[in-house]
Amino acid sequence: MVGVGSVASCPVEIDDMALQRLRDDGQRYTTGRRDLLHALADAGEPLTIPMILQRRPGLAQSSVYRNLAVLEQARLVSRITTGDEHAHYELAEDLTEHHHHHLVCSECGRVSDFTLPDGTERLLDDALHRAADAAAFTLAFHRLDLVGRCATCAPVSTNRASTNRASTNRD
């Protein structure tokens, strides 16, 4: 069975890990950076910058952009590029200890986390390691993004396609 959802909170050590990684990068662990990490941890799903600002109206947009870049460089945040105008951000996987993949809606841009059963994840990991080995590539980790239409958009897209086919057949 495939699990959908995300870890809703971060481990207690997140602040300690953030402090150490930012120091290693020559950066400070500011209040704004802490607020961003906690906003992502509380969300339970990947967020766009507008979504972050909606949840944390006290944050300045320009600071959010800059701080996310710093947090990503420090390997505290992961960016998910979806092809729409806004990337999504989430806590780095090693902070949450929650290995997962993403469902990306090509219609509305929504990103949802999902997990595979342990046995399926092992089979996938083995297959990816074999493919990497065959290409003389050293695999560090894998991320899997499934791109399609979410449950909300699928009926709309199907109806649009039917309408387009019907109007094309009339011409």
C-alpha positions as CSV (number, residue, x, y, z in Angstrom):
1,M,0.0,0.0,0.0
2,V,1.3,3.4,-0.9
3,G,1.2,6.0,1.9
4,V,0.3,9.6,1.2
5,G,1.2,12.5,3.5
6,S,4.2,13.7,5.4
7,V,5.7,14.0,8.8
8,A,3.8,16.8,10.5
9,S,6.6,17.8,12.9
10,C,10.3,17.8,13.0
11,P,12.6,16.0,15.4
12,V,13.6,18.0,18.5
13,E,17.2,18.2,17.3
14,I,16.3,20.3,14.2
15,D,17.5,23.5,15.8
16,D,20.8,21.9,16.9
17,M,21.3,20.4,13.4
18,A,20.5,23.7,11.7
19,L,22.9,25.6,14.0
20,Q,25.7,23.2,13.2
21,R,25.1,23.1,9.4
22,L,24.8,26.9,9.1
23,R,27.9,27.4,11.2
24,D,29.8,24.9,8.9
25,D,28.7,27.1,6.0
26,G,29.8,30.3,7.7
27,Q,26.1,31.4,8.3
28,R,24.1,32.3,11.4
29,Y,20.9,30.6,12.6
30,T,18.7,33.7,12.7
31,T,15.2,34.0,13.9
32,G,13.9,34.2,10.3
33,R,15.7,31.0,9.3
34,R,14.3,29.2,12.4
35,D,10.8,30.5,11.6
36,L,11.2,29.1,8.0
37,L,12.3,25.7,9.2
38,H,9.5,25.5,11.7
39,A,6.9,26.6,9.2
40,L,8.1,23.8,6.8
41,A,8.0,21.3,9.7
42,D,4.6,22.3,10.8
43,A,3.1,22.2,7.3
44,G,3.4,18.5,6.8
45,E,3.6,19.1,3.0
46,P,5.9,20.9,0.6
47,L,5.2,24.6,0.4
48,T,5.7,27.4,-2.1
49,I,6.9,30.8,-1.0
50,P,3.4,32.3,-1.3
51,M,2.1,29.5,0.9
52,I,4.9,30.1,3.5
53,L,4.1,33.8,3.5
54,Q,0.4,33.0,4.0
55,R,1.2,30.9,7.0
56,R,3.8,33.2,8.4
57,P,2.7,36.8,7.5
58,G,5.4,38.4,9.6
59,L,8.1,37.2,7.3
60,A,9.3,39.5,4.5
61,Q,9.1,38.0,1.0
62,S,12.7,39.1,0.1
63,S,14.0,37.5,3.3
64,V,12.2,34.3,2.6
65,Y,13.8,34.0,-0.8
66,R,17.3,34.7,0.6
67,N,16.9,32.5,3.6
68,L,15.6,29.5,1.6
69,A,18.6,29.8,-0.6
70,V,20.9,29.7,2.5
71,L,19.0,26.8,4.1
72,E,19.1,24.9,0.8
73,Q,22.9,25.4,0.5
74,A,23.3,24.2,4.1
75,R,21.3,21.0,3.2
76,L,18.5,21.9,5.6
77,V,15.8,22.4,3.0
78,S,15.1,20.7,-0.3
79,R,13.6,22.4,-3.3
80,I,11.1,20.6,-5.6
81,T,10.8,22.1,-9.0
82,T,7.5,21.4,-10.6
83,G,7.6,23.3,-13.8
84,D,5.1,25.9,-12.7
85,E,6.1,29.4,-11.5
86,H,6.7,28.4,-7.9
87,A,9.1,25.8,-6.5
88,H,8.0,23.9,-3.4
89,Y,10.2,23.6,-0.3
90,E,10.4,21.0,2.4
91,L,12.7,20.0,5.2
92,A,15.7,17.9,4.0
93,E,14.9,14.3,4.3
94,D,17.7,13.6,6.8
95,L,16.1,16.1,9.2
96,T,12.8,14.3,9.2
97,E,14.1,10.8,8.9
98,H,11.2,10.3,6.5
99,H,12.2,8.9,3.1
100,H,9.5,9.7,0.6
101,H,8.7,10.6,-2.9
102,H,6.4,13.2,-4.6
103,L,3.2,13.3,-6.5
104,V,3.3,16.5,-8.7
105,C,0.1,17.7,-10.4
106,S,0.9,19.0,-13.8
107,E,-2.4,20.9,-13.8
108,C,-2.5,22.9,-10.5
109,G,1.1,22.4,-9.4
110,R,0.2,20.8,-6.1
111,V,3.0,18.6,-4.6
112,S,2.1,15.7,-2.2
113,D,4.4,13.3,-0.4
114,F,4.0,9.6,-0.7
115,T,5.8,6.6,0.7
116,L,6.3,3.1,-0.7
117,P,6.1,-0.1,1.3
118,D,9.6,-1.1,2.6
119,G,9.9,-4.1,0.2
120,T,8.9,-2.0,-2.8
121,E,11.4,0.8,-1.8
122,R,14.2,-1.9,-1.5
123,L,13.4,-3.2,-4.9
124,L,13.4,0.3,-6.4
125,D,16.7,1.1,-4.7
126,D,18.3,-2.1,-5.9
127,A,17.1,-1.4,-9.5
128,L,18.4,2.2,-9.4
129,H,21.8,1.0,-8.0
130,R,22.1,-1.5,-10.8
131,A,21.3,1.1,-13.4
132,A,23.8,3.5,-11.9
133,D,26.5,0.8,-11.7
134,A,25.9,-0.1,-15.4
135,A,26.5,3.6,-16.2
136,A,29.6,3.8,-14.0
137,F,27.7,6.3,-11.8
138,T,28.0,6.5,-8.1
139,L,24.5,6.8,-6.7
140,A,24.2,8.8,-3.4
141,F,20.4,8.7,-3.0
142,H,17.3,8.8,-5.1
143,R,14.3,11.1,-5.4
144,L,11.2,10.1,-7.3
145,D,8.6,12.6,-8.6
146,L,5.5,11.2,-10.2
147,V,4.0,13.8,-12.5
148,G,0.3,13.6,-13.5
149,R,-3.0,15.0,-12.4
150,C,-4.3,15.1,-8.8
151,A,-7.8,13.9,-7.9
152,T,-9.2,17.4,-8.1
153,C,-7.7,18.2,-11.5
154,A,-8.2,14.8,-13.2
155,P,-11.9,15.2,-13.9
156,V,-11.5,18.8,-15.1
157,S,-8.7,17.8,-17.5
158,T,-10.7,14.8,-18.7
159,N,-13.7,17.0,-19.4
160,R,-11.6,19.6,-21.2
161,A,-10.1,16.9,-23.4
162,S,-13.6,15.6,-24.2
163,T,-14.8,19.1,-25.0
164,N,-11.8,19.7,-27.2
165,R,-12.3,16.4,-29.1
166,A,-16.0,17.1,-29.6
167,S,-15.3,20.6,-31.0
168,T,-12.5,19.2,-33.2
169,N,-14.9,16.6,-34.6
170,R,-17.5,19.3,-35.5
171,D,-15.0,21.3,-37.6
